[in-house]
Amino acid sequence: MNQNWSAFLIGIVGATITLSAYSQTLVNPTQCITVGLLVLMFGLLVREGFISL
C-alpha cells in the first residue's frame, strides 16, 4: 500500500471519529473531536512523508 493510500485511509478514520462526536454517548464529545483531529494530523504527517508506515 503506497503512502498516499495509507494517508487517505487514516484521514477517513479521523474524519469519522470527528464527525461521530455528537452521535455517540461513550466518550465526551470534546475528547472525541480531539482524538479525531489528532488522527487527521497523523494522516497529514504520513502524507507529507515525516512518518512512514
Secondary structure, DSSP 8 states (H G I E B T S, - for coil): --HHHHHHHHHHHHHHHHHGGGT-SSS-HHHHHHHHHHHHHHHHHHHHTSS--
